[in-house]
Amino acid sequence: MASDNGEENFVEIALLLNEGSDELGDLAAVAPCAGWSSQASLQWVRGQLALRIRAVAPSPGLDAVQMAAVFEGSQWRIDSQSTGSVSEEGAVEPKDVDTLLSDVLRCVPAYLVPSHTTDPMFVDLSAGAGDDALLDRLCDQLQEPCGLYVWGLAMGWEMSVTHAVTDGLPEVRIAGRLPRQIDERLLVAPAEGENPLVPGAINSSWLLHNDGWVLNSEAAGFAGASGRIACGDLDEFVWVMALGAPDSVLDSTVMATRWHSEGASIPTSSLPVTPLKAEDSPSSDVVGARLEMIADWAGVSGFSERLSPTRAAVARYLKDRHHGTEGYYVLEFSDGQCYVGESVNLPVRLDQHRARYSDLQGVRIRSDDIPRRVPDVKRHLRIQERIFIHAAQNVGLLARNINEMATMIGASKHLDRIVSPVEQEKWLSAPDSTNASDLAGRRAYSEERLASSTVNFRQFVTLPDADQITRIIGQYLARCVPYPARTEYQSWALSCLTKPGWKRGRLSCITIAMTETLTLFYDGGSASPGGKVQVNDAELFPTEYSELAFSRRHPTIRIVPAEYEESGPGQSFLYAYSLDDLERLLDDVAVTRAAATTALHIMRKGPCMQRKVHSPQLTEAAFRYVPSTAVSSALTH
C-alpha cells in the first residue's frame, strides 16, 4: 500500500519504514483494510526510531492486536514482548506477526468482502492469511484511504483509521496528527493571508457508494490553528505529509544539505546540454533527425507543411486560404536548427529574415485572424509567440531565438568579447571558485558619474539593514554572477534607492541585460525588508522530490514563475520575506547553482540596459564580500 501511494509521487524518498520485513508491512496495511480501527506512530524514542501499531476488532469481545518494532543499525527488529494480542485490561499476550494476521482476518466486516452473500455481519478469512492474492484484493478496494494511512505513518505522522457505519453507509475515517518532531517553521504562514506549508492535522473520510469507496470532499481538510482549511485532493495530503516528516524517519543521505558556510562549493551544472559555442557542421543524419522533430512539433502545433522560404510562396499560401498576413512562423535552417516568430505581415517578415540568414531553407506558417478583433494586435501575437517558443524548447528543438530562451545557441556578440566561450564554460562548471580566482580589476568611473549616485548611497548606509543587504549582494555577486569585476556595468548594474522604485519599497536590485535577477525590497508595508532571486527550475528542481527537499530546507520561501521575456521558460523567483531567509537561500549551494545558470544565460543575451541607475559606491561596498584575488577599488582610480 505504501509503495503504491507513495512511490508514485516521490520515487526518490528513502523511507526507513521500507526497510522492514514483509510481515511488518502486511500487518500495518492489512489490519485497517480488514475493517480493524487502527492507531499507529513512527517516532524517535530514547535514541531509536520506534514503530507502534494497535488495531481494535470491529466486533466487541475480541482482543485488540499490537505490534512494536525498533530500527537498529540498518533494519527493523520486531519487539516480541510487545507484539501480540491485547486484552481489555491492557495485558499483552506475545504472538508472532503471522498469528496476529490470522487473528485479524478471522473477523472482517462483510461489506469489505464483495463475494460474501450470506447473512452474518462478519466473515472469517483466516484460512487465507498466507494467500497474497486474497490480501491484495482486500487492500485494493481501500487503496486510497489505507494507502494514505500507511504513507502518513511512513512520514512520521501519528495516524489513525476508524471504521464506522454512518446513516447506513460504511465509512472509513483517516486522521493524522502532526509529528512530534516537526520543524516548527513549517507551521508558520510565510506572509499575511497565506497558509503555512503544513496547515495542521489531517482529517479525511471515505463512504461506500455502489460498491465503491468515494472520498467525502466536505470532510477532507486540515485542522489548523485558525480553523479548518480545505484540502484540494489526495496529492495535497501526500505532499503535506512528506513536508512535515521529521528527518529521523528519512534516510539522512537523501536529505543531506550542503551550505557555503560549511565549506561546500557550487556543484557542476545538471543540465544535460549547455551549448555555449557555435557547433561544428552536424552530420546529415543529425540534421535529418532535427528537421523531423521540427516537422512533428510544427504539425501538432498547427503550422503548415514546409514552404519555400520566399515572400511569394508565403503570400500565395495565405491568399489561397483566404487568410490575413498576421500570424506565426517557424524558420528551418540547414543545420537543423529553427527560429520561432510572429509578425503582422508574414511575407514581409520573411524577407527580413532572408537578408539575415544565408542558411535558411524552409518556413512553416500559422495564420491568426484573431488580431483583427483585439485592441492590441502586437501584444496578442507576442503572447502566443511566447507559448510557441517555450513549447519548442520543451520538446528539445534547437531554436536560435534570443528572447524567451532559457539557453542561447551559438555565439554571444556581447559577452564573448568580455569573457571568452572557454572561460564561460569553465565558470558554468564552478562559478564560485572561478570567480575567486579571477585576476581582473574593476572598471574606473569619472568623478561626474560617481557624483550622480553619491546622495542615494549616503542615504542607503543610514538604513538599519544596510550592512546585511550589502553582504547579501556581495554573496550573490561572488556565487552567481559570471566574473563580476569584468562584467560590471557592461553586463550588469546595481541600483541603490533609485526612484520611482524606492518610493514603492525597492531598495536595490541587480539587473543583468534587461532582467532583474536579485531584488531587495520592503513588501506590502513590512517593517523589515526581504527579497527575491531568480533561478533555473531545471537546476533547482530536476525531480518532484527536489522541490519537496527545497521546501523542507526553506519552508518560508514562496516559489513564483518568472515572467521576463529574456529569462525564457523554466525560470522561477524565490521570494524571501526576511533578509535572514534570503541570506540562507544564497548559502544553499543548490540555490546558487540554479541562480548562476540563470545569470549566465541571461548575460549572454545582450548588454545591460540599466547602466544609468548603477551605483559604483554600493557595488564597491558589496565587493568586500567577493573573495576575489584581485578586485581593486573602482572609486580610487
C-alpha positions in Angstrom: 0.0 0.0 0.0 2.7 2.5 0.9 4.5 1.7 -2.2 1.5 2.2 -4.5 0.6 5.5 -3.0 4.0 6.9 -2.1 6.4 5.9 -4.8 4.1 7.3 -7.5 4.6 10.7 -6.0 8.1 10.6 -4.5 10.1 7.8 -6.0 13.4 9.0 -4.6 12.4 9.4 -0.9 14.2 6.8 1.1 11.6 5.7 3.7 13.2 3.9 6.6 9.9 2.1 7.0 10.5 0.5 3.7 13.5 -1.3 5.2 11.1 -3.5 7.2 10.2 -7.1 6.5 7.1 -8.2 4.6 5.3 -9.2 7.8 5.8 -5.8 9.3 4.3 -4.2 6.2 1.5 -6.8 5.9 0.1 -6.1 9.4 0.4 -2.3 9.0 -1.6 -2.4 5.8 -3.9 -5.3 6.2 -5.4 -4.6 9.6 -7.1 -1.3 8.6 -8.1 -2.8 5.2 -9.8 -5.7 7.1 -12.0 -3.3 9.0 -10.0 -3.0 12.2 -9.8 0.6 13.5 -6.1 1.3 14.0 -3.7 3.7 15.5 0.0 3.9 14.5 3.0 6.0 15.1 6.6 6.2 14.0 8.7 8.2 16.5 12.2 8.8 17.8 12.2 7.3 21.3 15.2 7.1 23.6 17.6 7.3 20.7 15.8 4.8 18.5 13.2 5.0 15.8 10.2 3.1 17.1 7.1 1.9 15.3 3.9 1.0 17.2 0.6 -0.2 15.7 -2.5 -1.1 17.6 -5.7 -2.3 15.9 -9.2 -2.8 17.5 -11.5 -5.5 16.3 -14.8 -4.5 14.5 -16.7 -6.9 16.7 -16.9 -6.4 20.5 -15.4 -9.1 22.7 -12.3 -9.8 20.6 -8.8 -8.8 21.8 -7.0 -6.0 20.1 -3.7 -6.7 18.3 -0.5 -4.8 18.7 2.9 -4.7 17.0 6.0 -2.9 18.1 9.4 -2.6 16.3 12.6 -0.6 16.5 15.1 0.4 13.8 18.5 -0.9 14.7 21.5 -0.5 12.5 20.0 -0.8 9.1 17.0 -2.9 9.7 13.8 -3.3 11.7 13.6 -5.6 14.7 10.2 -6.6 16.0 9.8 -6.4 19.7 8.5 -9.8 20.5 7.4 -9.0 24.1 5.3 -6.0 23.0 3.8 -7.7 19.9 0.7 -9.8 20.3 -2.9 -9.7 21.3 -4.1 -7.1 23.9 -6.9 -7.8 26.4 -9.4 -5.3 27.6 -7.3 -4.9 30.7 -4.2 -4.0 28.5 -2.3 -7.2 29.1 -0.2 -8.3 26.1 -0.1 -11.9 25.1 3.0 -12.2 22.8 2.3 -13.7 19.4 4.2 -13.7 16.1 3.1 -11.5 13.3 1.7 -14.3 11.2 -0.6 -15.4 14.1 -1.7 -11.8 14.6 -2.6 -11.6 10.9 -4.7 -14.7 11.1 -6.5 -13.2 14.2 -7.2 -10.0 12.2 -8.6 -11.9 9.2 -10.8 -14.0 11.5 -13.2 -11.0 11.8 -13.7 -9.0 8.7 -16.9 -6.9 8.1 -19.0 -8.4 5.4 -19.2 -5.1 3.4 -15.5 -5.5 2.8 -15.9 -8.9 1.2 -18.0 -8.3 -2.0 -18.2 -12.0 -2.7 -19.8 -12.7 0.6 -23.6 -13.1 0.2 -24.7 -14.8 3.5 -26.3 -13.0 6.5 -23.5 -12.8 9.1 -22.1 -9.3 9.6 -18.5 -10.6 9.8 -16.6 -13.1 7.6 -13.7 -15.4 8.7 -10.9 -15.1 6.1 -8.2 -16.5 8.4 -7.7 -19.6 6.2 -6.3 -17.2 3.5 -3.8 -15.5 5.8 -0.9 -16.7 3.6 -2.7 -16.0 0.3 -1.1 -12.9 -1.2 -3.9 -12.7 -3.8 -6.6 -12.5 -1.1 -4.6 -9.9 0.8 -4.2 -7.8 -2.4 -7.9 -7.9 -3.1 -8.7 -6.9 0.4 -6.3 -3.9 0.3 -7.1 -2.8 -3.3 -10.7 -1.8 -2.5 -9.4 0.6 0.2 -6.3 1.6 -1.6 -6.8 5.3 -1.3 -7.7 5.6 2.4 -5.4 2.9 3.7 -2.6 4.0 1.3 -2.9 7.5 2.8 -2.7 6.0 6.3 0.4 4.0 5.6 2.0 6.9 3.8 1.4 9.2 6.7 2.8 6.6 9.1 5.9 6.3 7.0 6.2 10.1 7.1 6.2 10.1 10.9 2.7 11.3 11.5 0.5 9.8 14.2 -2.1 8.1 12.1 -5.5 6.6 12.9 -8.1 4.6 10.9 -11.6 4.5 12.2 -14.3 2.2 10.7 -17.9 3.1 11.3 -21.4 2.9 9.7 -22.9 6.4 9.3 -26.6 6.7 8.3 -26.4 3.2 7.0 -23.3 3.8 4.9 -20.0 2.2 5.8 -17.3 4.9 6.4 -13.6 4.9 6.8 -12.0 7.9 8.5 -8.3 8.7 8.2 -6.7 11.2 10.6 -3.2 12.3 11.0 -1.7 14.2 13.9 1.4 16.3 13.4 4.7 14.6 14.0 6.1 15.5 17.4 9.5 16.4 15.9 8.1 18.6 13.1 10.1 21.6 12.0 8.1 24.5 13.7 8.9 26.8 10.7 6.5 24.7 8.6 3.6 25.7 10.8 4.1 29.4 10.3 2.4 31.3 7.5 5.2 32.9 5.3 3.1 36.0 4.8 -0.2 37.5 5.8 -3.1 35.9 4.0 -1.2 32.7 3.2 -1.4 29.3 4.8 1.6 27.5 6.3 3.2 24.8 4.2 1.9 22.3 6.8 -1.6 23.8 7.7 -2.3 21.4 10.5 -3.6 17.9 11.4 -5.2 15.9 8.6 -8.8 14.6 8.5 -10.5 12.7 5.7 -13.4 10.3 5.2 -14.5 7.8 2.5 -18.0 6.4 2.2 -19.1 3.2 0.4 -21.4 4.1 -2.5 -22.5 1.4 -5.1 -19.7 -1.0 -4.2 -17.0 1.8 -4.5 -15.3 3.9 -1.8 -15.7 7.7 -2.5 -13.8 10.5 -0.8 -16.1 12.7 1.1 -14.6 16.1 0.0 -16.6 18.0 2.6 -14.8 16.1 5.4 -11.3 16.3 3.8 -9.1 19.1 5.2 -6.6 20.3 7.7 -7.3 21.3 11.3 -5.1 24.4 11.5 -4.6 26.9 14.4 -7.0 29.3 12.8 -9.7 26.7 11.9 -10.4 24.2 9.2 -8.6 24.5 5.9 -10.0 22.6 2.9 -7.8 20.1 1.1 -7.8 20.1 -2.7 -7.0 16.4 -3.3 -5.1 13.4 -2.0 -1.9 14.6 -3.6 -2.0 17.6 -1.4 -2.3 15.4 1.7 0.6 13.3 0.4 2.7 16.4 -0.2 2.0 18.0 3.1 2.8 14.7 5.0 6.1 14.5 3.2 6.9 18.2 4.0 6.2 17.6 7.7 8.1 14.4 8.0 10.9 14.6 10.7 14.4 14.0 9.5 14.6 10.9 11.7 12.2 8.9 9.6 14.1 9.6 6.3 17.4 8.4 5.1 19.9 11.1 6.1 21.9 10.6 2.9 18.8 11.6 0.9 18.0 14.6 3.0 21.6 15.9 3.2 22.1 19.6 2.6 25.2 21.5 1.5 25.9 25.0 2.5 28.6 27.6 1.5 29.0 28.5 5.2 30.1 24.9 5.9 32.7 24.9 3.1 30.7 23.5 0.3 31.2 24.6 -3.3 28.6 25.0 -6.1 28.2 21.7 -7.9 28.5 21.4 -11.6 25.5 22.1 -13.8 23.0 19.3 -14.0 21.6 20.4 -17.4 22.2 17.7 -20.0 23.2 20.1 -22.7 24.5 23.7 -22.4 25.6 24.9 -25.9 27.7 28.0 -25.4 29.6 28.0 -28.7 28.5 27.6 -32.3 28.7 24.0 -33.1 30.6 22.4 -36.0 28.6 21.3 -39.0 26.4 18.4 -37.9 26.2 15.2 -39.9 23.3 14.7 -42.4 21.8 12.1 -40.0 21.7 14.6 -37.2 20.2 17.3 -39.4 17.6 14.9 -40.7 16.6 13.9 -37.2 16.3 17.6 -36.1 14.2 18.5 -39.1 11.9 15.6 -38.4 11.5 16.8 -34.8 10.6 20.3 -36.2 8.1 18.8 -38.6 6.4 16.7 -35.8 6.2 19.6 -33.4 5.0 22.1 -36.0 2.3 19.7 -37.2 1.0 19.2 -33.7 1.1 23.0 -33.1 -1.0 23.8 -36.2 1.7 25.1 -38.5 1.7 24.4 -42.3 3.8 22.0 -44.2 7.2 23.3 -45.1 7.1 26.1 -47.7 9.8 27.5 -49.9 11.3 30.4 -47.8 10.3 33.1 -50.3 7.9 36.0 -49.9 5.9 34.9 -52.9 5.4 31.4 -51.6 4.1 32.6 -48.2 1.8 35.3 -49.8 0.4 32.7 -52.1 -0.3 30.2 -49.3 -2.1 32.9 -47.3 -4.1 34.1 -50.2 -5.2 30.6 -51.3 -6.6 30.0 -47.8 -8.2 33.5 -47.5 -6.1 34.4 -44.5 -4.7 37.7 -43.5 -1.0 38.4 -43.1 -0.9 38.2 -39.3 0.5 35.0 -37.7 3.4 32.9 -36.6 6.3 31.2 -38.4 9.0 28.6 -37.9 12.2 29.0 -39.9 14.2 25.9 -40.7 18.0 26.1 -41.2 20.4 23.8 -43.0 21.9 22.6 -39.7 18.5 21.5 -38.3 18.0 24.5 -36.0 15.0 26.7 -36.1 13.6 30.1 -35.2 10.1 30.8 -34.0 8.5 34.2 -34.5 5.4 36.3 -35.1 4.5 39.1 -37.4 1.6 41.3 -38.5 2.9 40.8 -42.1 4.4 37.3 -42.6 5.6 37.8 -46.2 7.5 41.0 -45.4 8.9 39.5 -42.2 10.3 36.5 -44.1 12.1 38.9 -46.5 13.8 40.4 -43.5 15.0 37.0 -42.3 16.2 36.0 -45.7 18.5 39.1 -45.6 20.0 37.9 -42.3 20.2 34.1 -42.6 22.1 32.6 -45.6 21.3 29.1 -44.4 17.5 29.4 -44.4 16.0 26.5 -46.3 12.3 26.4 -45.3 9.4 28.0 -43.4 6.2 26.9 -41.8 3.5 29.3 -41.0 0.3 29.5 -39.0 -2.1 32.4 -39.7 -4.0 34.1 -36.9 -7.2 36.0 -37.7 -8.0 36.9 -34.1 -5.8 40.1 -34.1 -8.4 41.8 -36.2 -10.7 41.6 -33.2 -8.4 42.6 -30.4 -7.3 46.2 -29.4 -3.5 45.4 -29.2 -2.6 43.2 -32.1 1.1 43.0 -31.4 0.6 42.1 -27.7 -1.8 39.3 -28.8 0.8 37.9 -31.2 3.7 38.1 -28.7 1.7 36.3 -26.0 1.1 33.4 -28.4 4.6 33.5 -29.7 5.9 33.1 -26.2 3.8 29.9 -25.9 5.3 28.5 -29.1 8.9 29.3 -28.2 8.5 27.7 -24.8 6.9 24.7 -26.3 9.6 24.3 -28.9 12.3 24.3 -26.2 10.3 21.9 -24.1 10.3 19.2 -26.8 14.1 19.7 -27.5 14.2 21.8 -30.6 17.3 23.9 -31.1 16.0 27.4 -31.5 18.0 30.5 -32.5 15.7 32.9 -30.7 17.1 35.2 -28.1 14.2 36.4 -26.0 12.1 33.8 -24.2 15.1 31.4 -24.3 16.5 29.6 -21.3 19.7 28.8 -23.3 21.1 30.6 -26.3 22.7 28.7 -29.1 25.8 29.9 -30.8 27.9 33.0 -30.1 27.0 35.8 -27.8 28.0 39.0 -29.6 28.1 40.9 -26.3 29.6 38.5 -23.7 32.1 36.7 -25.9 34.0 40.0 -26.2 34.3 40.3 -22.4 34.6 36.6 -21.4 35.7 34.0 -23.9 33.5 31.0 -24.5 36.1 28.8 -22.9 36.0 30.9 -19.8 32.2 30.8 -19.8 32.2 27.0 -19.8 34.8 27.0 -17.0 32.7 29.4 -15.0 29.5 27.4 -15.5 31.1 24.3 -14.1 32.4 26.0 -10.9 31.0 29.6 -10.5 32.2 30.4 -7.0 35.8 29.1 -7.3 36.2 30.5 -10.8 35.1 34.0 -9.6 37.5 33.7 -6.6 40.5 33.0 -8.8 39.8 35.8 -11.4 42.6 38.3 -11.6 40.6 41.1 -13.3 40.2 44.5 -11.6 37.1 46.6 -11.6 36.4 49.5 -14.0 37.0 53.1 -13.2 34.3 55.8 -13.0 34.6 59.5 -13.6 34.0 62.0 -10.8 30.9 63.2 -12.5 29.5 59.6 -12.7 30.3 59.0 -9.0 28.7 62.3 -8.0 25.4 61.2 -9.6 25.0 58.3 -7.3 26.6 59.6 -4.1 23.4 61.0 -2.5 21.5 57.8 -2.8 24.3 55.7 -1.3 24.7 58.1 1.6 21.0 57.6 2.4 21.4 53.9 1.9 24.1 53.5 4.6 21.8 55.0 7.2 19.3 52.2 6.8 19.3 49.8 9.8 19.8 46.8 7.5 22.4 48.3 5.2 25.2 46.0 6.3 23.2 42.8 5.8 21.8 44.0 2.4 25.3 44.8 1.2 26.6 41.4 2.4 23.8 39.6 0.5 24.6 41.5 -2.7 28.2 40.6 -2.3 27.4 36.9 -1.8 25.2 36.9 -4.9 28.0 38.5 -7.0 30.6 36.1 -5.7 28.5 32.9 -6.3 26.1 33.7 -9.1 27.4 36.4 -11.4 30.0 35.5 -14.1 33.3 37.2 -13.5 31.6 40.2 -11.7 34.6 42.5 -11.8 34.9 42.1 -15.6 31.2 42.2 -16.4 30.2 45.1 -14.0 28.4 47.9 -15.8 28.7 46.3 -19.2 26.6 43.2 -18.4 25.0 44.0 -15.1 24.1 47.0 -12.9 23.3 47.5 -9.3 20.7 50.1 -8.3 20.6 51.9 -5.0 17.3 53.6 -3.8 16.5 54.6 -7.3 13.3 56.5 -7.9 10.5 55.6 -8.5 11.2 52.1 -7.2 12.4 53.4 -3.9 9.1 55.1 -3.2 7.4 51.7 -3.8 9.7 50.0 -1.3 12.5 48.8 -3.6 16.0 49.2 -2.0 18.3 47.7 -4.6 18.4 45.3 -7.5 20.9 43.6 -9.8 19.9 43.8 -13.4 21.6 41.5 -16.0 20.8 42.6 -19.5 17.2 43.7 -19.1 16.3 41.2 -16.3 16.2 41.9 -12.6 17.8 38.7 -11.1 18.2 39.8 -7.5 15.9 42.4 -5.8 15.7 43.6 -2.2 12.6 45.5 -1.1 10.0 46.2 1.6 7.0 44.1 0.7 3.4 45.2 1.5 4.4 47.8 4.1 6.5 45.3 6.1 8.8 46.9 8.7 11.7 44.8 7.6 13.0 44.1 4.1 13.1 40.8 2.1 14.0 40.0 -1.4 13.8 37.6 -4.4 16.3 35.8 -6.6 15.7 34.2 -10.0 16.7 30.6 -10.5 16.7 28.0 -13.3 14.0 25.4 -12.5 15.8 22.5 -14.2 18.8 23.1 -12.0 16.9 23.5 -8.7 14.0 21.1 -9.3 15.2 18.3 -11.5 12.6 15.9 -9.9 9.5 16.3 -7.8 11.5 15.2 -4.8 13.9 18.1 -5.3 11.1 20.7 -4.8 10.0 18.8 -1.7 13.5 18.8 -0.3 13.9 22.5 -1.1 10.6 23.4 0.7 11.8 21.4 3.8 15.1 23.4 3.8 13.3 26.7 3.2 9.8 26.5 4.5 9.2 30.2 4.4 10.1 30.8 0.8 7.5 31.3 -1.9 8.1 30.0 -5.4 6.6 32.1 -8.3 7.2 31.6 -12.0 9.3 34.3 -13.6 7.7 36.3 -16.4 10.6 38.1 -18.0 10.9 37.5 -21.8 14.7 37.3 -21.6 14.6 34.6 -19.0 12.8 32.1 -21.2 10.8 29.1 -19.9 11.6 27.2 -16.8 12.5 30.1 -14.5 11.2 31.0 -11.1 11.6 33.7 -8.5 12.3 32.6 -4.9 10.6 35.2 -2.6 12.1 35.6 0.9 10.1 37.6 3.4 13.2 38.5 5.5 16.8 39.2 4.9 17.8 36.2 7.1 15.8 33.9 4.8 17.3 35.5 1.7 20.8 35.0 3.1 20.0 31.4 3.9 18.9 30.9 0.3 22.2 32.2 -1.0 24.0 29.9 1.4 22.4 26.8 -0.2 24.6 25.5 -3.0 21.6 24.1 -4.8 20.1 27.6 -5.0 23.3 29.3 -6.0 23.8 26.7 -8.7 20.4 27.4 -10.2 20.8 31.2 -9.9 24.3 31.1 -11.5 22.9 29.2 -14.5 20.2 31.8 -15.0 22.6 34.7 -14.7 25.0 33.3 -17.3 22.2 32.5 -19.8 20.7 36.0 -19.4 24.0 37.7 -19.6 24.7 36.0 -23.0 21.7 37.7 -24.5 23.0 41.3 -24.5 24.5 44.2 -22.6 22.9 45.7 -19.5 20.2 48.2 -20.3 20.1 49.8 -16.8 23.5 51.3 -16.6 22.1 54.7 -15.8 21.0 53.6 -12.3 24.2 51.7 -11.5 25.7 52.6 -8.1 29.5 52.2 -8.1 29.5 53.0 -4.4 27.2 50.2 -3.3 29.0 47.9 -5.7 32.3 48.9 -4.0 30.8 48.0 -0.6 29.4 44.7 -1.9 32.7 43.7 -3.4 34.2 43.5 0.1 32.3 40.2 0.3 33.6 38.9 -3.0 36.6 36.7 -2.3 38.4 37.5 -5.5 42.2 37.5 -5.6 42.4 40.8 -7.4 39.3 43.0 -7.0 40.6 46.6 -6.7 38.6 49.7 -5.9 37.0 51.5 -8.7 36.5 54.6 -6.7 40.2 55.4 -6.3 41.1 55.3 -9.9 
